[in-house]
């Protein structure tokens, strides 16, 4: 059997027709009619399987497969994912132990590729529920897309991610998933959160926070970065060593740019 789903392998479909659509998709013999039958079903497992297939198909296009069989259904998938996020977690927290809310995980993974800036509030609402690890991982990916697409970082989403990142009681993995959403975006508000997070007692989180500060906030947060990284010596971990090398290279480039700008300014002044 080929790809069935990311989250629903242990769940059965009582409806025989839906079960058949599932088998066809998993075998690679299915088509759009099978995908749509699952997507538009009232069964949360069927819908989750369809959303997972959408993400899997999109992933394959990034690994050289130019075919994307569900491109014309992007709008329907987006609306279905949004509807799922408005529904209660399935399985419930009591039923799913650490893996509850798989329906939200499937919806968020789909939105990681097709979310729009207006989905920021939806993702923030999920983050405020203290989601399970699998949901948090997907939420971080969806949040990263929204922040990357937005002209200005969504304040509610930034704050919700910040709550997770700054919470010392959270799992390291959850905090790193929240941090991942900040990895390719800038902004004063984000920089402030990262500076606070860099004081964490969790060495792994601290190291990765500093890496993001070096990449995106070097000019405005250099003093903080230097103060934290100086405390890593003389016995830095491998991760800390990697970041220290990146910091040294970034500082050289930063000072070279400053010197070039200064020379350009002096030359310009002489010409006038």
N, C-alpha and C positions, 0 to 999 in steps of 0.2 A: 504494500500500500504506500502511496505517496504522502503528500501533505494533507493532514486532517485538520489540525488547528493548533494554535499555541496553548490554549487554555482549557479545551473541552474534551480531551481524549477520554477522560474517565466518565463522561456524562453521555447517557443514551438519549435517543429521540423516540418517544413512545409512538408517534405518528409514523406508520410504515412508509408513507409517501415521502415525508421529510427525510426519513432514514435512508431511503433509496437515493434521493438527491445528494445526500451527504456522501454515500458510498461512491457515487459517480464522480463527484468532485475530487475525492481523495484518491481515486484510481487514475485521475488524469483524463478520464473519458467524458467528464462533465462539460457543460457549456453554460451559457448565460442564463438559460431557463432554470437550471439547477441552482445557480448562484442567487437569482432573484427569488426563487421559491423560498429559500432559506432566509434571505434578507427581509422579505416582507411577511414572514411568519409571525405569529403571536407567541411562539415558543422562544424564550430567552436564550436557550442553548443553540437553537438553529440560527438565530440572529447573530450570536457571538461567533459561530463558525463562519458565517458569511463575512463578517467584518474581518476575521483573521485571514480568510482567503484573499480579501482585498489587499490587506497589508502584505501578505506573502507575494502576491502577484506584482505589487509595486516594488518590493524589494528585489525581485528577480530582474527588473528592468535596470537596476543599478549595477548588476553583475553581468551585463552584456546581453541579456535577453531583451530585444527591442519590442517584443509583443506585450501588450498590456490589455488583456481581454475585457477589462471592466471600465475602461476610460470613459465611456459614454454614461456610466452610472454614478459618476463622481457626486453629482448633486444629491442623488437618492441616498448614497452612502453617508454623505455628510449629514443630511437631515435625520437619517436613522440613528447615527451615532449621537447626535444632539438629543434625540428623544430618549435614547437609552440612558444618557447621563442624568436625565430628569427623573428616571425611575429609581426605585430603591435598589440597593446592592443585591446582586444575586450571584452565588449563594449569600445568605445573610451573614452577618458577623458571627452569630452563634453557630451556624452550620459550617462555615468555611475555615474556622480557626485562622491561620495566618494567610490563607488564600481566598478570603471572602471578596465579593464584589468583582468577580471575573467579567461580568457583563460590562462594567465600567472600564476594566482593563482593555477589553477588545475594542470598545468605542474609542478610547483615548489613543490606542495604537493606530487606528484608522485615521483619526484626526491629526496624528503626528505628520501626516502627509498632505492633508487637505483642509486643515483648520484655517480659519480666517481670523483677523484681529478681533472680531466680535466674539470669538469663542473664549477670550481671556477670562471673563466672569464665570463661565461654566467650569473651566479648569480650576479657577480659584476656589469655587464652591466645593469641588471634590477635595482639594488640598486641605480645606478647613475641617473635613470629617476625620482627619488622622487616618488616611486610607491604609489598606493592607500593603505589604511590600510590592506585590505584583502590580497593584493599581498605582502606587507611587512611582514606580519605574516608568510606567506608560505615561503618567501625568507629566513627568519631567520632560519626556520627549515631545509631547504635545505643546507644553508650555514653551519649549525652546523654539518651536516653529512660530508660535504666536508672537513672541518677543522679537524674533528675527524679522518678521513681516511688518511689524508696527513701526510707524514713524517715530513715535515716542513710546517708551516702555509703558505697558499697562500697569497703572499704579496698584490696583487691587491684586493683580496677578503677582507683581513683584513683591508686594507685602506678604501674600500667602506663601510664596516660596521662601521668603526671608524667615517667616515663623518656623518653617521646617528646618532650614539651614542653621538657625541660631539655637534650636532646642537641643540641649545636651542630653536629654532623656531619649531622643530618637535614635534609631539604628543608624550606624555609620552609613550603610548603603542608602537609606532614605535621604540622609543629608547630602550625600554625594549626588543623588538623582536630582535633588533640588538645585544644587550648585551647577549641574550640567546645563540647566536652562539659562544660566548667566554666562556661559562660556564664550559666546560669540556676540554679546551685546554690551553696550556701554551705557553710561548715565550716572549722574551724581548720586541718585537714590540707591542704585545698585552698588556703587562704590562704597557708600556708607555702610550698607549691610555687610559687604565683604570684609571691611575693616573690623567690624564687630565680630564677625565669624572667625577671623584670623586669630582671635584671642582664645579660641576653643581649647579645651584640654585634650581633645581627640587629635592625635598627631597626624593621622591620615587625612582627616578633614582639613586640618590647618594647612598641611602641605599643598593640597589641591586648591584651597582658597588662595594661597599665596601665588600659585601658578597662574590663576586667573587674574589676580591683581597685576602680576608682571606683564601678562599679555595685553590687558585692556586698560589698565589704570596706572601705568608706570609713572608718567609725568606728575600726576596729581597725588599719588600715594607713595612716592618713593621713600619718604622718611619712615613711614609705617613698615614698609616692606623691609627696609634695611634693619630696623630695630628687631623685627621678628627673626629674620634670617641670621642675624649676628648671634642669636641665642642657640642656633643649631650647631655651631662649631664647639669643640673641635671634632666631634664624632657624628657627622650627619648620616642619616639613613640613605639608602640608594635613591629613594624618591626625593629626599632633600638635596642630594648631590645633583640630581637631574635639574631640579629647579634652580639651584645656585648657579649652574652652568648657563641656564637660560637667562637668569638675571644678569650675569656678567655680560653676556652677548647683547642683551637688550639695553643695558647701560651704555655699552660702547656705541651702539647705534644711536641711542638717544643723544649722547654728548657730541657725536659726530654731526648729527643733524643740527644741533644747537650751534656748533662752531661754523657749519656751512651757512646757516642763516645769518650769523653774526658777520661773517665775511661778506656775504651778499649785501647786508645792510650798510657796511662800511664802504663797499664799492659803490653802491647806489648813492651814498652821501657824497662821495668824492665827485661823482659825475654831475651832481646838481650844484 
